[in-house]
Amino acid sequence: MEKIPVTIPYFDTNEIENVKRVLDSGWVAQGPVVAEFETAIAKHECVGHAVATTSCTTALHLAMAAEGLGQGMDVIVPSFTFVATANAVVQTGAVPILTDIYPETFQIDVDKVRERIQTEYKEQDGRLQNKKTGNVLWGIVPVHEFGLCCDIQAINQIAAEYELSVIEDAACALGAERGGVHPGGFGNAACVSFHPRKSITTGEGGMVLTDDAKLAEKMRRLRTHGSTISADARHAGKGFLLPEHNEAGFNYRMTDIQAAVGLAQVEKMDNIIAEKRRRAAIYNQMIAERLPQLVAPCVPDDCFHTYQSYVCMLDIEKLGIDSIENGGKYRDMLLQKLEDQGIATRQGTHAVHTLGYYRNRFGYAPEDLPCAYACDRLSITLPLYVQMETGDQERVIDTIKKTMDLISQTGGDSWRR
């Protein structure tokens, strides 16, 4: 039986032609094609500047470094996110303060952010100081999870109230909107990903979007070892002289080969997103009609969801399961049985506070952030991609239903073992 993957990137001959032109040019490292790709993304997302990097993780680290995050500082981060969000904070020497989410949308809980600030920090010399560690609260890194923007206006309001910085992890949210505005247009730097599971891909790659010209210029220097002159500028002038380096920077440069792929992808991005949204609507209807044991994604009225991933939740009450832990065991067995039948799925993402490094270093228990923990254990990512046909979606939903029925008929609680 033919397998149904979680996702497949969508390419045509344009990517091949673009890459060939770069290879024929002899300039394959960061150069004019990266600049062209940056301009195309900035135009599409209606922001002033875009700075390409090797990944969204390095984009996050670059933005954090450029904005002064470092040792002795705390950053509020949602726990239900890919570990890269918290890892980027750790790499600066700062501490991620993991915070709970809204389980309906998978986005950071604004009330929990305010509660953390009010209960765990005190004002000291005009700054918020952690009562236990003495660290200064630098800011908030909200995540636009799975292609849906969080309540970024509310986050910005809290940040303004307490004089905090904000950097948006928009890895999944290229093309997404809230109130008609894209990430990068809310007054903060926003970092996007071009990983193959994202709406468009360059294989690996990322980008920082911002309307702040000075910040963009600083990030361009830092991504190239702190160089005061770009490689293409050197090539146009006295290329035999190395530039000055007044800052300790990084090698976070995207290649022109990757950017060539990205330029072809940008041209079809709107069509890719439109098709994924159409397929998501079909899933929504199928789940509503046939699978009451699943909870479809929730989308606030003012949001444009790109469905980078289609993530739903098990309804353990309707399944008669008595705890999140047992629900997780059921979910894992269900996904294994689907895999055995040729249907690839994934959990939505993980709760960072349950992962070994963060659990061991900071002493988190699963129940400390109960909503993030529930989403870690009960979320399911269904296959979704442009090349998918309605028959494929029918097979996915029918196989889930039949598998759930079979589990119920053969003892019901075999998943406990």
Sine and cosine of phi, psi and omega as CSV:
sin_phi,cos_phi,sin_psi,cos_psi,sin_omega,cos_omega
0.00,0.00,0.68,-0.73,-0.02,-1.00
-0.92,0.40,0.69,-0.73,-0.03,-1.00
-0.99,0.14,0.52,-0.86,0.11,-0.99
-0.94,-0.35,0.93,-0.37,-0.03,-1.00
-0.98,0.21,0.18,-0.98,0.07,-1.00
-0.92,0.39,-0.65,0.76,0.02,-1.00
-0.38,-0.92,0.33,-0.94,0.11,-0.99
-0.65,-0.76,0.79,-0.61,0.09,-1.00
-0.88,0.48,0.45,-0.89,-0.04,-1.00
-0.94,-0.34,0.95,-0.32,0.00,-1.00
-0.86,-0.51,0.37,-0.93,0.21,-0.98
-0.65,-0.76,-0.30,-0.96,-0.08,-1.00
-0.95,0.31,-0.28,0.96,-0.04,-1.00
-0.89,0.45,-0.61,0.79,0.04,-1.00
-0.88,0.47,-0.68,0.74,-0.01,-1.00
-0.89,0.45,-0.71,0.71,-0.02,-1.00
-0.90,0.44,-0.66,0.75,0.01,-1.00
-0.90,0.44,-0.69,0.72,0.00,-1.00
-0.90,0.43,-0.64,0.77,0.01,-1.00
-0.87,0.49,-0.66,0.75,0.01,-1.00
-0.88,0.48,-0.63,0.78,0.03,-1.00
-0.92,0.40,-0.72,0.69,0.00,-1.00
-0.88,0.48,-0.65,0.76,0.00,-1.00
-0.92,0.38,-0.47,0.89,-0.03,-1.00
-0.95,0.30,-0.42,0.91,-0.04,-1.00
1.00,0.08,-0.12,0.99,0.03,-1.00
-0.96,-0.28,0.97,-0.24,-0.10,-1.00
-0.92,-0.39,-0.29,0.96,0.06,-1.00
-0.99,0.17,-0.13,-0.99,0.01,-1.00
-0.85,0.53,0.79,-0.61,-0.03,-1.00
-0.26,-0.97,-0.60,-0.80,-0.12,-0.99
-0.91,0.42,-0.51,0.86,-0.02,-1.00
-0.96,0.29,-0.58,0.82,0.12,-0.99
-0.87,0.50,-0.70,0.71,0.02,-1.00
-0.88,0.48,-0.64,0.77,0.03,-1.00
-0.91,0.42,-0.65,0.76,0.03,-1.00
-0.90,0.43,-0.68,0.73,0.05,-1.00
-0.85,0.53,-0.70,0.72,0.00,-1.00
-0.89,0.45,-0.65,0.76,-0.02,-1.00
-0.91,0.42,-0.68,0.74,0.01,-1.00
-0.93,0.36,-0.70,0.72,0.01,-1.00
-0.86,0.52,-0.66,0.75,0.02,-1.00
-0.90,0.43,-0.70,0.71,-0.03,-1.00
-0.90,0.43,-0.63,0.78,-0.06,-1.00
-1.00,-0.01,0.03,1.00,0.08,-1.00
0.86,0.50,0.69,0.72,0.07,-1.00
-0.84,-0.54,0.29,-0.96,-0.09,-1.00
-0.97,0.25,-0.57,0.82,-0.15,-0.99
-0.59,-0.81,0.53,-0.85,0.08,-1.00
-0.67,-0.74,0.73,-0.69,-0.05,-1.00
-0.84,-0.54,0.94,-0.33,-0.07,-1.00
-0.97,0.24,0.56,-0.83,-0.01,-1.00
-0.64,-0.77,-0.03,-1.00,-0.04,-1.00
-0.98,0.22,-0.37,0.93,-0.01,-1.00
-0.23,-0.97,0.16,-0.99,0.11,-0.99
-0.94,0.35,-0.53,0.85,0.04,-1.00
-0.87,0.48,-0.72,0.69,0.03,-1.00
-0.95,0.32,-0.48,0.88,0.10,-1.00
-0.89,0.46,-0.70,0.71,0.05,-1.00
-0.88,0.48,-0.75,0.66,-0.02,-1.00
-0.88,0.47,-0.66,0.75,0.02,-1.00
-0.88,0.48,-0.73,0.68,0.00,-1.00
-0.90,0.44,-0.66,0.75,0.02,-1.00
-0.89,0.45,-0.71,0.71,0.01,-1.00
-0.90,0.44,-0.67,0.74,-0.03,-1.00
-0.91,0.41,-0.49,0.87,-0.02,-1.00
-1.00,-0.08,0.11,0.99,0.19,-0.98
1.00,-0.01,0.26,0.96,0.05,-1.00
-0.95,0.31,0.68,-0.73,0.00,-1.00
-0.18,-0.98,-0.33,-0.95,-0.05,-1.00
-0.81,0.58,0.63,-0.78,0.04,-1.00
0.99,0.15,0.22,0.97,-0.02,-1.00
-0.84,-0.54,0.47,-0.88,0.09,-1.00
-0.93,-0.38,0.47,-0.88,0.06,-1.00
-0.67,-0.74,0.78,-0.63,0.05,-1.00
-0.99,0.17,0.80,-0.59,-0.08,-1.00
-0.69,-0.72,0.66,-0.75,0.09,-1.00
-0.92,0.40,0.58,-0.82,0.00,-1.00
-0.97,0.24,-0.56,0.83,-0.04,-1.00
-1.00,0.08,1.00,0.06,-0.01,-1.00
-0.32,-0.95,0.32,-0.95,0.12,-0.99
-0.89,0.47,0.59,-0.81,-0.15,-0.99
-0.85,0.52,-0.34,0.94,0.00,-1.00
-0.84,0.55,-0.55,0.83,-0.02,-1.00
-0.86,0.50,-0.78,0.63,0.01,-1.00
-0.94,0.33,-0.61,0.80,0.00,-1.00
-0.87,0.49,-0.63,0.78,0.01,-1.00
-0.88,0.47,-0.63,0.78,0.06,-1.00
-0.89,0.45,-0.74,0.68,-0.02,-1.00
-0.86,0.51,-0.62,0.78,-0.03,-1.00
-0.91,0.41,-0.34,0.94,0.08,-1.00
-0.99,0.12,-0.19,0.98,-0.09,-1.00
0.99,-0.10,-0.09,1.00,0.01,-1.00
-1.00,0.09,0.08,-1.00,-0.05,-1.00
-0.89,-0.45,0.83,-0.55,0.10,-1.00
-0.98,0.21,0.79,-0.61,0.07,-1.00
-0.99,-0.14,0.99,-0.15,-0.13,-0.99
-0.96,0.29,0.69,-0.72,-0.20,-0.98
-0.71,-0.70,0.45,-0.89,-0.11,-0.99
-0.98,0.21,0.13,-0.99,-0.13,-0.99
-0.78,-0.62,0.17,-0.99,0.22,-0.98
-0.99,0.10,0.87,-0.49,-0.03,-1.00
-0.93,0.38,-0.38,0.93,-0.02,-1.00
-0.93,0.37,-0.62,0.79,-0.07,-1.00
-0.92,-0.40,-0.17,0.99,-0.05,-1.00
0.94,0.33,0.24,0.97,-0.06,-1.00
-0.98,-0.20,0.35,-0.94,-0.04,-1.00
-0.84,0.54,0.68,-0.73,-0.03,-1.00
-0.99,0.13,0.93,-0.36,-0.07,-1.00
-0.88,0.48,-0.63,0.78,0.01,-1.00
-0.90,0.43,-0.59,0.81,0.02,-1.00
-0.94,0.34,-0.54,0.84,0.08,-1.00
-0.88,0.47,-0.76,0.65,-0.01,-1.00
-0.90,0.45,-0.64,0.77,0.00,-1.00
-0.89,0.46,-0.67,0.74,0.04,-1.00
-0.86,0.51,-0.73,0.69,-0.03,-1.00
-0.89,0.47,-0.72,0.69,-0.11,-0.99
-0.95,0.31,-0.51,0.86,-0.07,-1.00
-0.99,-0.12,-0.43,0.90,-0.15,-0.99
-0.94,-0.33,-0.06,1.00,-0.06,-1.00
-0.77,-0.64,0.45,-0.89,0.08,-1.00
-0.77,-0.64,0.46,-0.89,0.02,-1.00
-0.98,0.18,0.77,-0.64,-0.02,-1.00
-0.60,-0.80,0.91,-0.42,0.02,-1.00
0.83,0.56,0.64,0.77,0.06,-1.00
0.98,0.18,0.14,0.99,0.01,-1.00
-0.77,-0.64,0.33,-0.94,0.04,-1.00
-1.00,0.00,0.85,-0.53,-0.08,-1.00
-0.91,-0.41,0.73,-0.68,0.04,-1.00
-0.89,0.45,0.82,-0.58,-0.08,-1.00
-0.90,0.44,-0.47,0.88,-0.04,-1.00
-1.00,-0.04,-0.70,0.72,-0.15,-0.99
-0.98,-0.21,-0.33,0.94,-0.07,-1.00
0.99,0.10,-0.07,1.00,0.03,-1.00
-0.89,0.45,0.50,-0.87,0.07,-1.00
-1.00,0.00,0.70,-0.72,0.05,-1.00
-0.98,0.21,0.93,-0.37,-0.04,-1.00
-0.99,0.12,-0.68,0.74,-0.08,-1.00
0.05,-1.00,-0.35,-0.94,-0.08,-1.00
-0.74,-0.68,0.68,-0.73,0.13,-0.99
-0.87,-0.49,1.00,0.07,0.06,-1.00
-0.96,0.28,0.39,-0.92,-0.01,-1.00
-0.88,-0.47,0.73,-0.68,0.13,-0.99
-1.00,-0.02,1.00,0.02,-0.24,-0.97
-0.99,0.16,0.71,-0.70,0.15,-0.99
0.90,0.43,0.22,0.98,0.00,-1.00
0.97,-0.23,0.17,0.99,0.03,-1.00
-0.88,-0.47,0.77,-0.63,0.02,-1.00
-0.96,0.30,0.66,-0.75,0.11,-0.99
-0.96,0.28,0.02,-1.00,0.04,-1.00
-0.98,0.21,0.96,0.29,-0.13,-0.99
-0.94,0.35,-0.49,0.87,0.06,-1.00
-0.89,0.46,-0.66,0.75,0.03,-1.00
-0.92,0.39,-0.62,0.78,0.06,-1.00
-0.89,0.46,-0.70,0.71,0.02,-1.00
-0.88,0.47,-0.59,0.81,0.02,-1.00
-0.90,0.43,-0.69,0.72,0.06,-1.00
-0.89,0.46,-0.69,0.73,-0.01,-1.00
-0.88,0.48,-0.66,0.75,0.02,-1.00
-0.92,0.40,-0.63,0.77,-0.01,-1.00
-0.89,0.46,-0.64,0.77,-0.07,-1.00
-0.96,-0.28,0.15,0.99,0.02,-1.00
0.84,0.54,0.80,0.60,0.01,-1.00
-0.94,-0.33,0.39,-0.92,0.10,-0.99
-1.00,0.00,0.39,-0.92,0.05,-1.00
-0.71,-0.70,0.76,-0.65,0.21,-0.98
-0.81,-0.58,0.78,-0.63,-0.06,-1.00
-1.00,-0.05,0.79,-0.61,0.18,-0.98
-1.00,0.05,0.99,-0.15,-0.02,-1.00
-0.94,-0.33,0.56,0.83,-0.06,-1.00
-0.77,0.64,-0.67,0.74,-0.08,-1.00
-1.00,-0.05,-0.05,1.00,-0.34,-0.94
-0.90,-0.43,0.39,0.92,0.11,-0.99
-0.87,0.49,0.80,-0.60,-0.02,-1.00
1.00,-0.02,-0.22,0.97,0.01,-1.00
-0.96,0.29,0.34,-0.94,0.01,-1.00
-0.61,-0.79,0.49,-0.87,0.22,-0.98
-0.71,-0.70,0.87,-0.50,-0.08,-1.00
0.88,0.47,0.50,0.87,0.01,-1.00
0.99,0.16,0.10,0.99,-0.03,-1.00
-0.92,-0.39,0.67,-0.74,0.04,-1.00
-1.00,0.04,0.41,-0.91,0.20,-0.98
-0.80,0.60,0.65,-0.76,-0.11,-0.99
0.99,-0.16,-0.31,0.95,0.00,-1.00
-0.96,-0.26,0.12,0.99,-0.03,-1.00
-1.00,-0.09,0.18,0.98,0.01,-1.00
1.00,-0.10,0.07,1.00,-0.01,-1.00
-0.81,-0.59,0.35,-0.94,0.23,-0.97
-0.93,0.37,0.66,-0.75,0.03,-1.00
-0.77,-0.64,0.68,-0.73,-0.11,-0.99
-0.92,-0.38,0.80,-0.60,-0.04,-1.00
-0.90,-0.44,0.29,-0.96,-0.06,-1.00
-0.87,-0.49,0.52,-0.85,0.12,-0.99
-0.87,-0.50,0.52,0.86,0.11,-0.99
-0.89,0.45,0.44,-0.90,-0.05,-1.00
-0.85,0.53,-0.35,0.94,0.03,-1.00
-1.00,0.08,-0.06,1.00,-0.02,-1.00
-1.00,0.05,0.10,-1.00,-0.09,-1.00
-0.86,0.51,-0.69,0.72,0.16,-0.99
-0.78,-0.62,0.39,-0.92,-0.13,-0.99
-0.68,-0.73,0.48,-0.88,0.20,-0.98
-0.86,-0.51,0.33,0.94,-0.10,-0.99
1.00,-0.03,-0.96,0.29,0.27,-0.96
-0.76,-0.66,0.33,-0.94,0.02,-1.00
0.52,-0.86,0.35,-0.94,0.03,-1.00
-0.45,-0.89,-0.02,-1.00,-0.02,-1.00
-0.30,-0.95,0.58,-0.81,0.14,-0.99
-0.97,-0.22,0.78,-0.63,0.03,-1.00
-0.95,-0.30,0.72,-0.70,-0.03,-1.00
-0.35,-0.94,0.43,-0.90,0.15,-0.99
-0.99,-0.15,0.06,1.00,-0.05,-1.00
-1.00,-0.07,0.96,-0.26,-0.08,-1.00
-0.90,0.44,-0.64,0.77,-0.01,-1.00
-0.92,0.38,-0.65,0.76,0.05,-1.00
-0.90,0.44,-0.69,0.73,0.00,-1.00
-0.87,0.49,-0.68,0.73,0.00,-1.00
-0.90,0.43,-0.66,0.75,0.03,-1.00
-0.90,0.44,-0.67,0.75,0.00,-1.00
-0.92,0.40,-0.57,0.82,0.04,-1.00
-0.90,0.44,-0.61,0.79,0.06,-1.00
-0.93,0.38,-0.76,0.66,-0.10,-0.99
-0.90,0.43,-0.55,0.84,-0.02,-1.00
-0.94,0.34,-0.25,0.97,-0.03,-1.00
-0.88,-0.48,0.79,0.61,0.07,-1.00
0.88,0.47,0.33,0.95,-0.04,-1.00
0.98,0.18,0.30,0.95,-0.05,-1.00
-0.91,0.42,0.66,-0.75,0.01,-1.00
-0.99,0.11,-0.19,0.98,-0.01,-1.00
-0.71,-0.71,0.72,-0.69,0.02,-1.00
-0.96,0.28,0.31,-0.95,-0.03,-1.00
-0.90,0.44,-0.65,0.76,-0.02,-1.00
-0.95,0.32,-0.52,0.85,0.09,-1.00
-0.92,0.39,-0.65,0.76,0.06,-1.00
-0.88,0.47,-0.66,0.75,-0.03,-1.00
-0.88,0.48,-0.57,0.82,-0.02,-1.00
-0.98,0.19,-0.28,0.96,-0.03,-1.00
-0.86,-0.50,-0.82,-0.57,-0.02,-1.00
-1.00,0.00,0.99,0.17,-0.10,-0.99
-0.92,0.39,-0.27,0.96,-0.03,-1.00
-0.98,0.19,-0.20,0.98,0.01,-1.00
-0.98,-0.18,0.72,-0.70,0.08,-1.00
-0.98,0.18,0.55,-0.83,-0.05,-1.00
-0.98,0.22,0.16,-0.99,0.11,-0.99
-0.97,0.24,0.50,-0.86,0.06,-1.00
-0.78,-0.63,0.97,-0.24,-0.03,-1.00
-0.98,-0.19,-0.06,1.00,0.01,-1.00
-0.72,-0.70,0.51,-0.86,0.10,-0.99
-0.99,0.11,0.96,-0.29,-0.09,-1.00
-0.94,-0.33,-0.40,-0.92,-0.12,-0.99
-0.69,-0.72,0.22,-0.98,0.19,-0.98
-0.97,-0.25,1.00,0.04,-0.04,-1.00
-0.89,-0.46,0.54,0.84,-0.13,-0.99
-1.00,0.09,0.74,-0.67,0.20,-0.98
-0.97,0.25,0.47,-0.88,0.05,-1.00
-1.00,-0.04,0.37,-0.93,0.10,-0.99
-0.91,0.41,-0.46,0.89,0.07,-1.00
-0.89,0.46,-0.75,0.67,0.04,-1.00
-0.89,0.46,-0.69,0.72,-0.03,-1.00
-0.90,0.44,-0.53,0.85,0.05,-1.00
-0.89,0.46,-0.67,0.75,0.09,-1.00
-0.89,0.46,-0.69,0.72,-0.03,-1.00
-0.88,0.48,-0.63,0.78,0.01,-1.00
-0.88,0.47,-0.64,0.77,0.07,-1.00
-0.93,0.38,-0.58,0.82,-0.01,-1.00
-0.94,0.35,-0.63,0.78,-0.01,-1.00
-0.85,0.52,-0.61,0.79,-0.03,-1.00
-0.88,0.47,-0.47,0.88,-0.03,-1.00
-0.95,-0.32,0.12,0.99,-0.10,-0.99
-0.87,0.49,-0.71,0.70,-0.02,-1.00
-0.87,0.48,-0.63,0.78,0.03,-1.00
-0.93,0.36,-0.62,0.78,0.05,-1.00
-0.88,0.48,-0.74,0.67,-0.02,-1.00
-0.90,0.43,-0.67,0.74,0.00,-1.00
-0.87,0.49,-0.66,0.75,-0.01,-1.00
-0.94,0.35,-0.62,0.78,0.03,-1.00
-0.92,0.39,-0.60,0.80,0.07,-1.00
-0.91,0.41,-0.61,0.79,0.04,-1.00
-0.91,0.42,-0.68,0.74,0.02,-1.00
-0.92,0.39,-0.60,0.80,0.04,-1.00
-0.89,0.46,-0.64,0.77,0.03,-1.00
-0.89,0.45,-0.59,0.81,0.06,-1.00
-0.91,0.42,-0.71,0.71,0.08,-1.00
-0.85,0.53,-0.71,0.71,-0.02,-1.00
-0.82,0.57,-0.70,0.71,-0.02,-1.00
-0.92,0.38,-0.68,0.73,0.00,-1.00
-0.88,0.47,-0.68,0.73,0.00,-1.00
-0.91,0.41,-0.68,0.74,0.00,-1.00
-0.88,0.48,-0.57,0.82,-0.09,-1.00
-1.00,0.02,-0.47,0.88,-0.20,-0.98
-0.80,-0.60,-0.35,0.94,-0.14,-0.99
-0.76,-0.65,0.96,0.26,0.03,-1.00
-0.91,0.42,-0.22,0.98,0.02,-1.00
-0.97,0.22,-0.14,0.99,0.04,-1.00
-0.92,-0.38,0.55,-0.83,0.08,-1.00
-0.94,-0.33,0.89,-0.45,-0.02,-1.00
-0.94,0.33,0.32,-0.95,0.01,-1.00
-0.86,0.51,0.59,-0.81,0.03,-1.00
-0.98,-0.20,0.74,-0.67,-0.03,-1.00
-0.81,-0.59,0.91,-0.41,0.07,-1.00
-0.85,0.53,0.44,-0.90,-0.13,-0.99
-0.87,0.50,-0.54,0.84,-0.09,-1.00
-1.00,-0.04,0.23,0.97,-0.08,-1.00
-0.94,-0.34,0.58,-0.81,0.14,-0.99
-0.94,-0.34,0.96,-0.26,-0.07,-1.00
-1.00,0.02,0.79,-0.61,0.00,-1.00
-1.00,0.00,-0.18,0.98,-0.01,-1.00
0.79,0.62,0.80,0.61,0.19,-0.98
-0.78,0.62,-0.64,0.76,0.16,-0.99
-0.70,-0.71,0.54,-0.84,0.10,-1.00
-0.99,-0.15,0.97,-0.23,-0.11,-0.99
-0.91,-0.42,0.85,-0.53,0.05,-1.00
-0.88,-0.48,0.03,-1.00,-0.06,-1.00
-0.78,-0.62,0.57,-0.82,0.18,-0.98
-0.94,0.33,0.69,-0.73,0.14,-0.99
-0.99,-0.10,1.00,-0.10,-0.12,-0.99
-0.94,0.35,-0.42,0.91,0.05,-1.00
-0.91,0.42,-0.71,0.70,0.01,-1.00
-0.94,0.35,-0.40,0.92,0.06,-1.00
-1.00,0.07,-0.12,0.99,0.00,-1.00
0.95,0.32,0.48,0.88,-0.01,-1.00
-0.99,-0.15,0.68,-0.73,-0.23,-0.97
-1.00,-0.03,-0.11,0.99,-0.04,-1.00
-0.39,-0.92,0.35,-0.94,0.06,-1.00
-0.89,0.46,-0.65,0.76,0.00,-1.00
-0.87,0.50,-0.71,0.70,0.04,-1.00
-0.93,0.36,-0.55,0.83,0.09,-1.00
-0.88,0.47,-0.61,0.79,0.05,-1.00
-0.90,0.43,-0.62,0.79,0.05,-1.00
-0.91,0.42,-0.67,0.74,0.05,-1.00
-0.88,0.47,-0.73,0.68,-0.01,-1.00
-0.85,0.53,-0.71,0.70,-0.03,-1.00
-0.89,0.45,-0.65,0.76,0.03,-1.00
-0.92,0.39,-0.65,0.76,0.04,-1.00
-0.86,0.51,-0.73,0.69,-0.03,-1.00
-0.91,0.41,-0.57,0.82,0.06,-1.00
-0.91,0.41,-0.66,0.75,0.02,-1.00
-0.92,0.39,-0.59,0.81,0.08,-1.00
-0.91,0.41,-0.68,0.73,0.05,-1.00
-0.85,0.53,-0.66,0.75,0.01,-1.00
-0.89,0.45,-0.41,0.91,-0.01,-1.00
-0.98,-0.19,0.24,0.97,0.13,-0.99
1.00,0.04,0.26,0.97,0.00,-1.00
-0.90,-0.44,0.91,-0.41,-0.01,-1.00
-0.99,0.10,0.72,-0.69,0.09,-1.00
-0.69,-0.72,0.09,-1.00,0.08,-1.00
-0.55,-0.83,0.35,-0.93,0.29,-0.96
-0.93,0.37,0.37,-0.93,-0.07,-1.00
-0.84,0.54,-0.90,0.44,0.21,-0.98
-0.33,-0.94,-0.19,-0.98,-0.04,-1.00
-0.95,-0.31,0.34,-0.94,0.17,-0.99
-1.00,0.06,0.92,-0.39,-0.13,-0.99
-0.86,0.51,-0.54,0.84,-0.06,-1.00
-0.93,0.36,-0.20,0.98,0.05,-1.00
-1.00,-0.08,-0.09,1.00,-0.05,-1.00
-0.99,0.10,0.51,-0.86,-0.19,-0.98
-0.78,0.63,-0.77,0.64,-0.05,-1.00
-0.87,0.50,-0.74,0.67,-0.07,-1.00
-0.97,0.26,-0.56,0.83,0.06,-1.00
-0.91,0.42,-0.70,0.71,-0.07,-1.00
-0.97,0.25,-0.63,0.77,-0.05,-1.00
-0.96,0.28,-0.65,0.76,-0.14,-0.99
-0.94,-0.34,-0.08,1.00,0.11,-0.99
0.96,0.27,0.47,0.88,0.03,-1.00
-0.95,0.32,0.57,-0.82,0.20,-0.98
-0.94,-0.35,0.46,-0.89,-0.05,-1.00
-0.80,0.60,-0.65,0.76,-0.08,-1.00
-0.97,0.26,-0.10,1.00,0.02,-1.00
-0.89,0.46,-0.57,0.82,0.02,-1.00
-0.79,-0.62,0.99,0.16,-0.23,-0.97
-0.91,0.42,-0.57,0.82,-0.03,-1.00
-0.95,0.31,-0.67,0.74,0.07,-1.00
-0.88,0.48,-0.65,0.76,0.02,-1.00
-0.90,0.44,-0.69,0.73,0.01,-1.00
-0.88,0.47,-0.68,0.73,-0.01,-1.00
-0.93,0.37,-0.56,0.83,0.10,-1.00
-0.85,0.53,-0.69,0.72,-0.12,-0.99
-1.00,0.05,-0.43,0.90,-0.17,-0.99
-0.91,-0.41,-0.11,0.99,-0.06,-1.00
-0.98,0.18,0.52,-0.86,0.01,-1.00
-0.67,-0.74,0.80,-0.60,0.10,-0.99
-0.99,-0.11,0.87,-0.50,0.02,-1.00
-1.00,-0.02,0.44,-0.90,0.03,-1.00
-0.85,0.52,0.67,-0.74,0.01,-1.00
-0.38,-0.92,0.85,-0.52,0.02,-1.00
-0.27,-0.96,0.30,-0.96,-0.11,-0.99
-0.87,0.49,-0.65,0.76,-0.10,-1.00
-0.97,0.25,-0.07,1.00,-0.03,-1.00
-0.91,0.41,0.54,-0.84,0.09,-1.00
-0.92,-0.39,0.33,-0.94,-0.02,-1.00
-0.87,0.50,-0.55,0.83,0.05,-1.00
-0.88,0.47,-0.57,0.82,0.07,-1.00
-0.91,0.43,-0.68,0.74,0.02,-1.00
-0.91,0.41,-0.63,0.78,0.08,-1.00
-0.85,0.53,-0.68,0.73,-0.01,-1.00
-0.91,0.42,-0.67,0.74,0.02,-1.00
-0.86,0.51,-0.79,0.61,-0.06,-1.00
-0.92,0.40,-0.69,0.73,0.00,-1.00
-0.90,0.44,-0.63,0.78,0.00,-1.00
-0.92,0.39,-0.64,0.76,0.07,-1.00
-0.87,0.49,-0.72,0.69,-0.03,-1.00
-0.89,0.45,-0.73,0.68,-0.01,-1.00
-0.90,0.44,-0.62,0.78,0.00,-1.00
-0.92,0.39,-0.68,0.73,0.06,-1.00
-0.88,0.47,-0.67,0.74,0.02,-1.00
-0.90,0.44,-0.64,0.76,-0.01,-1.00
-0.91,0.40,-0.66,0.75,0.05,-1.00
-0.86,0.51,-0.69,0.73,-0.01,-1.00
-0.90,0.43,-0.62,0.78,-0.07,-1.00
-0.97,0.23,-0.36,0.93,-0.09,-1.00
-0.95,-0.33,0.68,0.74,0.10,-0.99
0.92,-0.40,-0.40,0.92,0.13,-0.99
0.97,0.23,-0.63,0.78,-0.09,-1.00
-0.88,-0.48,0.42,0.91,0.02,-1.00
-0.89,0.46,-0.39,0.92,0.01,-1.00
-0.92,0.39,-0.29,0.96,-0.02,-1.00
-0.94,0.35,-0.38,0.93,-0.10,-0.99
-1.00,0.09,0.00,0.00,0.00,0.00
